[in-house]
């Protein structure tokens, strides 16, 4: 069930109604677990067996890690659990990519084609997310945290449907501490906050993300026949689409969870307004960034062993993060690109400190520096999305090549502007404003909504929901992160 469909809203209404009718926290928790299995079964029933298999292994190994007295035994069970989870992930997500890469290498070395063959595999929904959660759980138990008290407790942690498909990536202690004794009913204020997040999420997804996808999708699908001006619009449109699409999902997930009095972690903090590339990763997909830091970057050595090792660790973790998003070279390039940006950010640290020191007493220069830094960061991040969206290397290179045809862009844009048709410029500017105006919108809405009666807010929210489905089109597009 897509979060942005009437079918899901009906499912949510039924589950919420049943949760209210159940008058005890523990049975309510059982109800939510059963609802989570039903939710996942609507996608694919056989993959429930896969999740049960992997969660059973994880739970058993976590117990062995916890009770083992020898460090070597604890490490053995930890490595076994990580390997099993990664093998399952690699088989379903990366096997055919490995086949394609091997065939290309064989073709270059031995002039053979198609020596290895694909296998027909469907990607289990949410496998990248729940695999990372399982690994974090095993590592945390190895580091001394208490394992789940029962398989039921651990199973609830993995299967809880608001975060199952596309996150946020939750630590076991973050969820278990809230539901250890069952699921309690939320307060009225919590319910209000939940509905607010759900409505905002639907607006972000159905009105913004799905609307601008019409500018992005046709160009990325057939870049060879696209005009240069259309390529620029597609670039800006996908930059807008992926942000509002994933933020919409996360808002809905957090809002739905609040209806059951369970808080999921914040995943976005206006990342397109980041002051630098490091700050961007502290604001974008925050739960993934935390995971990368705690379970990849720091275990690899972090920044403890000198500048060269730090830079190597940064690049390695970002390449892995890129590959986590999808089985294809464009994702690996995207990860390496962000790793390179982080390397450069740390390399020029002395220069940044020098400039900051020179302008620390000049507010005008400080403002200009901050705007320039944020603008450069936004440009670099949006350029990286080209590779994230491109189907293969050749289409990504062709897309970048078209962006470099400045004379052609001028010929396509200037004549209509002379005639008073500034559609291209207006659309491009509108997309950029949508991306970076978040903090301003939040401040304005906070001030305006203070004295508004709640019944008026309900009417506005109801109208917004109706508008979502009026402008959503005949078919709701899947969330982008569903493919990961």
Phi and psi in degrees as a GROMACS rama.xvg file:
@    title "Ramachandran Plot"
@    xaxis  label "Phi"
@    yaxis  label "Psi"
@TYPE xy
-70.6822  132.147  UNK-2
-56.202  -25.3714  UNK-3
-100.493  22.578  UNK-4
-111.503  154.711  UNK-5
-58.1296  -32.2588  UNK-6
-61.3215  -41.572  UNK-7
-68.8508  -41.2935  UNK-8
-61.8352  -35.8278  UNK-9
-66.5847  -44.5752  UNK-10
-58.3913  -44.6013  UNK-11
-63.8912  -40.5773  UNK-12
-62.977  -41.8402  UNK-13
-65.1666  -47.6678  UNK-14
-64.4789  -41.344  UNK-15
-63.499  -42.6485  UNK-16
-62.2426  -42.7425  UNK-17
-65.5569  -38.2427  UNK-18
-63.5585  -36.1429  UNK-19
-68.9634  -37.2415  UNK-20
-69.9554  -31.4665  UNK-21
-73.172  125.469  UNK-22
-100.44  21.6665  UNK-23
-144.188  139.884  UNK-24
-60.3249  -41.7059  UNK-25
-68.3057  -48.5083  UNK-26
-61.1629  -31.0032  UNK-27
-66.2926  -35.6903  UNK-28
-67.218  -40.0079  UNK-29
-62.9191  -40.2213  UNK-30
-59.2073  -45.3483  UNK-31
-65.4316  -36.6365  UNK-32
-65.7313  -43.3075  UNK-33
-62.4136  -41.9502  UNK-34
-62.726  -34.9444  UNK-35
-65.4203  -39.6818  UNK-36
-66.6097  -39.9915  UNK-37
-63.601  -43.3716  UNK-38
-56.6577  -48.6319  UNK-39
-70.579  -33.1283  UNK-40
-65.2634  -24.9212  UNK-41
-67.4423  -19.9332  UNK-42
-85.7853  -53.4928  UNK-43
-165.598  112.467  UNK-44
-66.4182  -44.283  UNK-45
-58.3333  -29.7164  UNK-46
-72.1734  -10.1916  UNK-47
-63.165  -36.8453  UNK-48
-63.1107  -36.6047  UNK-49
-64.8236  -44.5738  UNK-50
-64.8341  -41.6561  UNK-51
-62.0256  -39.2297  UNK-52
-63.9076  -50.2566  UNK-53
-67.8506  -38.7731  UNK-54
-68.409  -35.1144  UNK-55
-63.6543  -44.7002  UNK-56
-61.7785  -46.2698  UNK-57
-59.8819  -44.0778  UNK-58
-65.0459  -44.5958  UNK-59
-61.5391  -46.856  UNK-60
-67.8711  -35.0461  UNK-61
-63.4359  -37.3476  UNK-62
-65.8602  -40.5291  UNK-63
-65.1642  -39.1004  UNK-64
-62.737  -41.7521  UNK-65
-68.6772  -36.2838  UNK-66
-94.2664  -13.4969  UNK-67
-72.3041  135.148  UNK-68
-92.336  -25.3283  UNK-69
-87.4698  134.349  UNK-70
-61.3471  -37.7222  UNK-71
-62.6171  -40.0053  UNK-72
-67.9376  -43.4172  UNK-73
-61.3351  -42.6307  UNK-74
-66.0192  -37.4854  UNK-75
-62.0343  -46.3584  UNK-76
-67.4473  -34.7819  UNK-77
-64.2847  -49.6912  UNK-78
-61.2772  -40.0853  UNK-79
-60.1312  -45.2679  UNK-80
-64.2023  -43.7818  UNK-81
-63.0691  -43.2665  UNK-82
-63.6133  -43.9875  UNK-83
-61.012  -45.08  UNK-84
-63.8604  -41.8158  UNK-85
-71.0603  -34.5267  UNK-86
-63.7665  -44.6037  UNK-87
-60.5301  -45.0202  UNK-88
-61.6791  -45.0473  UNK-89
-66.2793  -37.8656  UNK-90
-62.7291  -48.081  UNK-91
-80.3863  -31.8357  UNK-92
-102.451  -32.7311  UNK-93
-118.551  -4.30451  UNK-94
-58.6643  -50.6301  UNK-95
-67.8003  -29.3565  UNK-96
-66.2549  -41.3591  UNK-97
-63.195  -38.6811  UNK-98
-61.7651  -47.5278  UNK-99
-60.901  -42.7418  UNK-100
-65.6034  -41.1513  UNK-101
-64.9525  -42.1526  UNK-102
-62.7049  -40.787  UNK-103
-64.7552  -40.6968  UNK-104
-66.109  -42.1916  UNK-105
-63.6755  -38.0948  UNK-106
-63.6685  -37.4138  UNK-107
-72.5476  -40.8666  UNK-108
-80.8545  -41.3891  UNK-109
-122.369  5.45963  UNK-110
58.6495  35.0458  UNK-111
-104.422  148.084  UNK-112
-122.785  138.044  UNK-113
56.6679  46.0193  UNK-114
-68.6716  -31.5753  UNK-115
-114.036  153.668  UNK-116
-120.397  149.936  UNK-117
-67.2082  157.535  UNK-118
-117.493  144.477  UNK-119
-77.3099  103.602  UNK-120
-129.148  135.517  UNK-121
-96.2364  136.441  UNK-122
-76.0222  118.749  UNK-123
-63.0822  130.666  UNK-124
-61.6906  134.205  UNK-125
78.1177  5.56592  UNK-126
-63.5125  -35.8314  UNK-127
-65.2932  -38.1303  UNK-128
-72.7216  -49.9279  UNK-129
-74.6793  -19.4941  UNK-130
-68.2475  -43.8603  UNK-131
-64.5456  -36.6364  UNK-132
-65.9331  -40.1815  UNK-133
-64.4695  -41.8549  UNK-134
-65.0355  -42.6243  UNK-135
-62.2972  -37.0146  UNK-136
-64.2918  -47.0917  UNK-137
-63.3362  -42.9595  UNK-138
-65.1533  -41.0219  UNK-139
-64.035  -38.7595  UNK-140
-65.0804  -41.2722  UNK-141
-61.2081  -34.556  UNK-142
-80.3265  -2.54177  UNK-143
118.855  -4.17015  UNK-144
-75.9295  153.348  UNK-145
-70.5426  138.148  UNK-146
-74.5802  171.814  UNK-147
-60.3025  141.032  UNK-148
-67.8982  -27.2807  UNK-149
-153.135  163.833  UNK-150
-62.3433  -33.6813  UNK-151
-59.3403  -43.2979  UNK-152
-64.2284  -45.3933  UNK-153
-68.688  -38.0477  UNK-154
-63.2311  -37.7157  UNK-155
-64.6201  -40.4832  UNK-156
-58.2615  -44.4815  UNK-157
-77.061  -42.0644  UNK-158
-86.9308  -15.3171  UNK-159
-48.2991  113.189  UNK-160
-65.3282  -29.7261  UNK-161
-59.8739  -29.8345  UNK-162
-113.052  3.87721  UNK-163
-66.5404  -43.1483  UNK-164
-82.6513  -47.4646  UNK-165
-139.429  31.7314  UNK-166
81.2176  -167.224  UNK-167
-59.6952  155.199  UNK-168
-75.4587  111.917  UNK-169
-104.506  141.767  UNK-170
-80.4143  151.722  UNK-171
-58.3625  -44.2356  UNK-172
-64.8126  -29.7456  UNK-173
-65.6099  -35.7395  UNK-174
-90.8351  -43.927  UNK-175
-63.3623  -33.9218  UNK-176
-64.6459  -23.1307  UNK-177
-90.4789  -22.2995  UNK-178
-126.252  13.3926  UNK-179
-57.3979  -38.9448  UNK-180
-102.72  13.1201  UNK-181
117.774  -177.105  UNK-182
-109.907  117.81  UNK-183
-91.9203  159.611  UNK-184
-74.9432  143.806  UNK-185
-78.2196  162.735  UNK-186
-77.2227  167.38  UNK-187
-60.8093  -40.7274  UNK-188
-64.0852  -38.1114  UNK-189
-66.1004  -41.449  UNK-190
-62.302  -43.0392  UNK-191
-59.1576  -45.3118  UNK-192
-63.0808  -38.8343  UNK-193
-62.4196  -47.1467  UNK-194
-63.6913  -37.1477  UNK-195
-61.2987  -45.6825  UNK-196
-64.4721  -39.8764  UNK-197
-62.9585  -45.3749  UNK-198
-64.173  -45.0579  UNK-199
-61.21  -42.1526  UNK-200
-61.0221  -42.1036  UNK-201
-66.225  -37.856  UNK-202
-64.1554  -46.669  UNK-203
-58.8149  -42.4335  UNK-204
-76.919  -56.181  UNK-205
-80.2014  -37.6902  UNK-206
-90.0048  -40.3509  UNK-207
-92.456  -64.0252  UNK-208
-61.114  -50.3917  UNK-209
-67.6297  -29.902  UNK-210
-68.7106  -46.8916  UNK-211
-75.4882  -15.2972  UNK-212
-61.9018  -24.8578  UNK-213
-65.7532  -21.7029  UNK-214
-86.2682  -28.908  UNK-215
-90.513  -49.2836  UNK-216
-57.8977  -49.5003  UNK-217
-60.2469  -35.0171  UNK-218
-73.0677  -45.2616  UNK-219
-66.4682  -29.2918  UNK-220
-73.9591  -38.411  UNK-221
-132.954  67.2621  UNK-222
-64.5475  -28.269  UNK-223
-62.8078  -30.8288  UNK-224
-102.448  0.40478  UNK-225
-80.7674  146.813  UNK-226
-72.7157  160.311  UNK-227
-64.8954  -42.4523  UNK-228
-63.0347  -39.0345  UNK-229
-65.8289  -32.7797  UNK-230
-65.8537  -41.0341  UNK-231
-63.3142  -41.835  UNK-232
-65.7244  -38.6499  UNK-233
-63.9518  -37.9224  UNK-234
-61.3705  -51.1805  UNK-235
-65.8729  -36.4274  UNK-236
-67.5839  -42.1601  UNK-237
-70.6614  -33.7629  UNK-238
-57.1482  -39.8877  UNK-239
-74.3469  -43.4702  UNK-240
-61.5169  -49.6729  UNK-241
-66.3755  -34.3663  UNK-242
-66.3804  -51.8476  UNK-243
-74.0429  -27.7716  UNK-244
-66.6545  -51.6044  UNK-245
-73.6097  -36.8264  UNK-246
-65.439  -36.1702  UNK-247
-61.654  -45.4544  UNK-248
-59.5217  -47.492  UNK-249
-65.1545  -39.3081  UNK-250
-60.3655  -45.4345  UNK-251
-63.9779  -44.2546  UNK-252
-59.3181  -45.9569  UNK-253
-67.7944  -38.0449  UNK-254
-66.7316  -44.3499  UNK-255
-60.463  -43.2434  UNK-256
-63.4115  -36.4978  UNK-257
-64.7465  -26.7512  UNK-258
-63.706  -20.5946  UNK-259
-107.752  16.0452  UNK-260
63.9062  31.6082  UNK-261
-120.837  124.525  UNK-262
-96.6365  126.843  UNK-263
-100.616  151.208  UNK-264
-68.8972  151.802  UNK-265
-63.3653  138.935  UNK-266
-117.268  -12.5874  UNK-267
-139.295  144.142  UNK-268
-142.647  66.6156  UNK-269
47.0703  59.9122  UNK-270
-64.4147  -27.4159  UNK-271
-73.1924  -5.70736  UNK-272
-102.454  15.8516  UNK-273
-63.507  146.351  UNK-274
-82.3176  -20.0499  UNK-275
-160.102  175.936  UNK-276
-69.327  -32.5781  UNK-277
-66.1279  -42.4953  UNK-278
-64.8737  -32.9787  UNK-279
-59.3832  -44.942  UNK-280
-74.9638  -13.0095  UNK-281
-82.4205  -12.2853  UNK-282
-114.019  -26.097  UNK-283
-95.7577  131.388  UNK-284
43.3701  60.2944  UNK-285
-58.1127  -38.3354  UNK-286
-66.0302  -35.0225  UNK-287
-70.6676  -42.8818  UNK-288
-59.6845  -41.3665  UNK-289
-62.9566  -42.1105  UNK-290
-63.0726  -46.4296  UNK-291
-59.3589  -42.9624  UNK-292
-64.9325  -47.5316  UNK-293
-81.2604  -28.449  UNK-294
-117.76  -1.11156  UNK-295
-126.015  -62.4897  UNK-296
-62.5189  -50.5247  UNK-297
-67.4478  -45.4703  UNK-298
-60.9202  -29.5268  UNK-299
-73.0821  -10.8478  UNK-300
127.319  -15.1342  UNK-301
55.2976  -130.383  UNK-302
-113.147  28.7092  UNK-303
-86.2623  -22.9864  UNK-304
-114.377  38.5368  UNK-305
96.0659  167.295  UNK-306
-65.1465  -43.4219  UNK-307
-62.7411  -43.5967  UNK-308
-67.3585  -38.5665  UNK-309
-60.9046  -45.7256  UNK-310
-66.2714  -38.5403  UNK-311
-63.8026  -42.5354  UNK-312
-64.005  -39.7071  UNK-313
-60.4458  -49.3759  UNK-314
-64.26  -41.6325  UNK-315
-62.1162  -47.4962  UNK-316
-64.8558  -37.0123  UNK-317
-73.1712  -33.1194  UNK-318
-64.5844  -42.4573  UNK-319
-63.5628  -40.929  UNK-320
-62.1641  -39.415  UNK-321
-63.8789  -45.1108  UNK-322
-65.1161  -31.8453  UNK-323
-59.3649  -34.5083  UNK-324
-69.7143  -31.3958  UNK-325
-173.352  155.653  UNK-326
-88.7846  88.1715  UNK-327
-178.449  153.694  UNK-328
-62.9708  -35.578  UNK-329
-57.0573  -37.4091  UNK-330
-68.6778  -38.2105  UNK-331
-66.272  -40.4668  UNK-332
-63.2216  -41.914  UNK-333
-59.6592  -43.8633  UNK-334
-65.0484  -43.5301  UNK-335
-64.6663  -35.874  UNK-336
-61.5973  -47.0704  UNK-337
-69.1645  -33.5659  UNK-338
-62.7278  -40.4168  UNK-339
-65.5335  -40.6635  UNK-340
-61.2459  -41.094  UNK-341
-67.1164  -36.3493  UNK-342
-60.2269  -48.7521  UNK-343
-63.6458  -36.8445  UNK-344
-59.9261  -42.4557  UNK-345
-76.2169  -32.1493  UNK-346
-66.0072  -38.9365  UNK-347
-90.3285  14.2513  UNK-348
-55.3627  -43.294  UNK-349
-60.4881  -38.076  UNK-350
-66.4739  -40.8889  UNK-351
-63.1269  -42.1713  UNK-352
-65.572  -36.6801  UNK-353
-64.4936  -46.8405  UNK-354
-63.7607  -43.9214  UNK-355
-60.732  -38.6863  UNK-356
-67.2675  -35.1215  UNK-357
-71.7528  -27.505  UNK-358
-110.142  10.7417  UNK-359
-64.5956  -21.0729  UNK-360
-103.51  6.3952  UNK-361
-119.793  103.605  UNK-362
-65.1718  -36.3282  UNK-363
-64.3191  -44.4274  UNK-364
-67.1968  -36.1109  UNK-365
-62.4959  -43.4868  UNK-366
-64.3572  -43.4016  UNK-367
-63.4496  -41.0271  UNK-368
-64.5171  -42.5931  UNK-369
-64.1934  -42.8552  UNK-370
-65.6969  -43.7055  UNK-371
-64.0118  -40.6533  UNK-372
-65.8469  -44.2337  UNK-373
-66.1124  -39.357  UNK-374
-64.4803  -42.9342  UNK-375
-63.9519  -41.311  UNK-376
-61.8099  -45.1677  UNK-377
-61.2754  -42.6857  UNK-378
-61.6953  -46.4433  UNK-379
-64.7853  -41.0989  UNK-380
-65.1507  -45.5071  UNK-381
-65.711  -33.7785  UNK-382
-64.7058  -36.2318  UNK-383
-64.4365  -29.3431  UNK-384
-63.4203  -21.2257  UNK-385
-57.9724  -43.754  UNK-386
-74.7526  -33.0347  UNK-387
-60.9435  -36.664  UNK-388
-91.6343  -24.9839  UNK-389
-66.5595  141.458  UNK-390
-72.6481  -30.4777  UNK-391
-156.007  178.503  UNK-392
-64.6577  -42.6443  UNK-393
-64.0895  -41.3993  UNK-394
-68.7428  -35.0014  UNK-395
-64.557  -43.4028  UNK-396
-65.6811  -40.3193  UNK-397
-65.8905  -38.5245  UNK-398
-61.1285  -48.184  UNK-399
-63.0506  -36.9637  UNK-400
-62.5139  -38.9907  UNK-401
-67.8074  -35.5239  UNK-402
-63.7396  -23.9487  UNK-403
-84.9316  -3.09409  UNK-404
-86.5434  74.1352  UNK-405
-68.4256  -36.8667  UNK-406
-65.9953  -38.936  UNK-407
-66.7519  -40.0072  UNK-408
-59.5014  -43.8728  UNK-409
-60.423  -43.1355  UNK-410
-65.9711  -31.1726  UNK-411
-81.7152  -28.4815  UNK-412
-99.2773  -40.4114  UNK-413
-65.5551  -46.5711  UNK-414
-57.6305  -45.8022  UNK-415
-61.4245  -36.9712  UNK-416
-63.77  -36.0587  UNK-417
-61.6182  -32.5996  UNK-418
-86.4849  2.86419  UNK-419
92.4249  4.8865  UNK-420
-98.0371  96.5337  UNK-421
-106.237  34.9579  UNK-422
-58.3938  -43.158  UNK-423
-61.4672  -50.9557  UNK-424
-63.3853  -41.2756  UNK-425
-65.3225  -42.8954  UNK-426
-66.708  -44.5544  UNK-427
-61.4488  -45.7941  UNK-428
-64.1549  -40.1048  UNK-429
-61.8375  -40.7229  UNK-430
-64.4476  -42.9029  UNK-431
-65.7978  -42.2023  UNK-432
-62.4265  -40.227  UNK-433
-57.5086  -38.8815  UNK-434
-71.0485  -37.2208  UNK-435
-108.747  1.17953  UNK-436
-92.8441  7.11439  UNK-437
-53.5756  -53.96  UNK-438
-59.0279  -38.8441  UNK-439
-66.3002  -42.0958  UNK-440
-62.4121  -41.5063  UNK-441
-62.4337  -44.2228  UNK-442
-64.2591  -43.7898  UNK-443
-65.5502  -46.2628  UNK-444
-64.9054  -35.1032  UNK-445
-64.4498  -40.9838  UNK-446
-69.715  -39.6823  UNK-447
-73.9767  -27.6857  UNK-448
-91.6295  -2.52724  UNK-449
-60.2694  -47.9098  UNK-450
-100.503  9.7701  UNK-451
-81.5721  128.218  UNK-452
-58.7806  148.768  UNK-453
-64.1498  -33.3447  UNK-454
-66.0056  -29.9667  UNK-455
-70.5439  -38.859  UNK-456
-61.3194  -38.5538  UNK-457
-63.6646  -41.3682  UNK-458
-64.2233  -42.1103  UNK-459
-63.5483  -43.0989  UNK-460
-64.4973  -41.2804  UNK-461
-63.5925  -42.1872  UNK-462
-62.9907  -40.9808  UNK-463
-61.4103  -41.0807  UNK-464
-63.9332  -42.2552  UNK-465
-61.9136  -43.5933  UNK-466
-63.6146  -35.4724  UNK-467
-55.9246  -47.4485  UNK-468
-82.71  -17.9459  UNK-469
-72.0484  -42.7893  UNK-470
-93.475  0.0961964  UNK-471
-76.4586  -18.7132  UNK-472
89.1054  -178.605  UNK-473
-72.3079  -32.2818  UNK-474
-130.977  129.501  UNK-475
-77.2882  126.652  UNK-476
-71.5381  144.663  UNK-477
-63.3516  151.16  UNK-478
-64.7512  141.104  UNK-479
-57.7126  -41.1859  UNK-480
-76.8998  -1.49235  UNK-481
-64.3285  -27.9056  UNK-482
-77.0385  -5.12669  UNK-483
